[in-house]
Amino acid sequence: MDIATPPSVVSATLALPTPAILVVEDSEATAALYVEYLRSANYRVRTASTLAAAQKLLAAEVFGAVVLDLNLPDGNGLDMLRDIRRQGLPTETMVVTATGTLAVAVEAMREGAFDFIVKPFARDRLLVTVRNALERLRLRAVVDTYESDFARNRYFGLVGASLAMQRVYRIVDSAAPSQAPIYISGESGTGKQLCAEAIHRRSARADGPFIAVSCSAQPRDVLERTLFGGEGAGPGAIARAHGGTLLLREVGDMDASIQARLLQFLASGTIGGSGGSAGESPDVRIVCSSTRDPRGDARLGRIREDLFFRLHVIPIQMPPVREREDDGVLLAHHTLLRFAQEEGKAFRDIAPDAAYAIRRYAWPGNVREIENAMRSVVVLHAGETVRVDMLPAHVAQAAPSGISDGLDMGASAPVQATGAADAKPSIRPLWIVEREIIEAAIADCDGNIPRAAAFLEISPSTIYRKKQAWEVIDRKS
């Protein structure tokens, strides 16, 4: 199997001011001509007259393209082409030869050559080929980046592979390096604090403190001292978060006078008032979270309008589990392993019928409810695999009776039909046919999942999730 080139390596290749080209040619005069052609187009060029010299340069430097003569003093250029492919080097290779037989061209293309050029050729023929090769390399970097994004099912403590969570990850990627305030909203248990922690860890403030303060169920005086400090209370949370991130939960529950003081701090950068941290100018990034719609809080007067516009700069909506495709099973498996380790239990997998129940249940308590269910399973039961009868009764009821043991966690569940013994042998379960179609498409696209997904008119993330589910089925069979 070929080694995949890491996107970061490909991106590094293309980030150079002018792509480097390696010319491997034993004729000094011919090599000089190629160098002249390439440098006229502002490419940086290195040359090698033998396989050994070329391999040494490839080991030491990164080249966007290689112009490779096949007939070299110490061997056949096809051997070097095979090495480039086997090592997964981030480069495109153009094979050059004076003997342009069809058999040689076919072999070169099979070994990974971008193009096959027969000597002699014009300057424009070489430059167009090199430009096209570098463009394909750039597109590979784009595809690899998208593939890497869609494959993410973990992100700084957050767990989820659904498109809804990929959107959250991308917003955090973009917003975390800035200083702009962020407002995270979502139902209880959707992971708002984990999202805030991800923002902190993804930012340049990662080495600074992360402090979370709940603005609910605290008397006004207590919350004011908590945030701003006071006589005998020492520095408040704002001062202690200097150089880091301060998470404010439910700002809409904050007393109006404290909101005014917070607004003053955001406007001036200085903590007003007396005692505690008064007069200090801490450098702190504010992140807010709420189970309510922050715009609704502003309309109803729970949050001052001027404070709302200061805080609600970059909104992030955390999706509930019921809107996260197959993330429920992924979350359940993740928490199962964590609790099994904590409790010294052997659980490591979820049976297909249990996975189907988890997928079908709505999880009104979201991630927190999934964690509670898995902890209950681990504490009350023993074994390596979670069966449907081990789940809390209200969750287990989501699984219809008679589900096949071959249930695909990532696809529609095959249900054992009444009178299945009378069914025609030619009728096959839908999930098996679906798997065959997807795997055939991937094979036809040479393993390129985003390309296969485009032809199938589905999301690449759907294919990744189904492949994970099939691996579970294969392990059981």
LINCORTA-V165744 format. One line per field, one symbol per residue. ss: DSSP state (h for helix, s for strand, l for the rest). phi: phi as a letter, one per 40 degrees, with the letter a starting at -180 (. if undefined). burial: I if it has 24 or more other ideal C-beta (glycine too) atoms within 12 Angstrom, else O. Layout:
# LINCORTA-V165744
ss: ???
phi: ???
burial: ???
This chain:
# LINCORTA-V165744
ss: llllllhhhhhhhhlllllssssslllhhhhhhhhhhhhllllsssssllhhhhhhhhhhllllssssslssllsshhhhhhhhhhhllllssssssllllhhhhhhhhhllllssssllllhhhhhhhhhhhhhhhhhhhhhhhhhhhhhllssllsslllhhhhhhhhhhhhhllllllssssllllllhhhhhhhhhhhlllllllssssslllllhhhhhhhhhlslllsllhhhhlllsssssslhhhllhhhhhhhhhhhhhlllllllllllllllssssssslllhhhhhhlllllhhhhhhhllsssslllhhhlllhhhhhhhhhhhhhhhhhlllllsslhhhhhhhhhlllllhhhhhhhhhhhhhhhllllsslhhhllhhhhllllllslllllllllllsllllhhhlllllllhhhhhhhhhhhhhhhllllhhhhhhhhlllhhhhhhhhhhhhhhhhhl
phi: .ccccddcccccccccdbdcbbbbacccccccccccdcccbgccbbbabbcccccccccbbbbcabcbcccbdbicdcccdccdcccgccabbbcbacbcccccccccccchccabbcccacdccccccccccccccccdccccccccccccbbafgcbibcccccccdcccdccdccbccbbbbiccgcgcccccccdccccccdcccbbbbcccfbddcccccdcbgadgcgcccccccdgbbbcbcfccccddcccccccccccbgbccgbgfcdgcbccbccbbaacbccccccccgcbdcccdcccccbcbbcccdcbbfccdcccccccdcccccccgbcdaabcdccccccccccfccfccccccccccccccbbhbbccccccddccdcccccgccccdccbbcccbcccgcccccdccbdccccdcccccccccccfgccdccccccgbcdccccccccccccccccc
burial: OOOIIOIOOIOOIIOOOOIIIIIIIIOOOIIOIIIOIIOOIOIOIIIIIIIOIIIOIIOOIIIIIIIIIIIIOOOIIIIIIIIIIOOOIIIIIIIIIOOOOOOIOOOIOOIIIIIIIIOOIOOOOIIOIIIOIIOIIIOIIOIIIIIIIIIIIOIIIIIIIIIIIIIIIOIIIOIIOOOOIIIIIIIIIIIIIIIIIIIIIIIOIOOOIIIIIIIOOOOOOOIIIIIIIIOOIOIIIIIIIIOIIIIIIIIIIIIOOIIOIIIIIIOOOOIIIOOIIIOIOIOIIIIIIIIIOIOOIIOOOIIIOOIIOIIIOIIIIIIIIIIIIIIIIIIIIIIIIOIIOOOOIOIOIIIIIIIIIIIIIOIOIIIIIIIIIIIIIIOOIOOOIIIIOIIIOOIIOIIOOOIIOIIIIIIIIIIOOOOOOOOOOOOOIOIOOIIOOIOOIIOOOOOOIIOIIOOOOIIIIIIIIIIIIIOIIOOOO
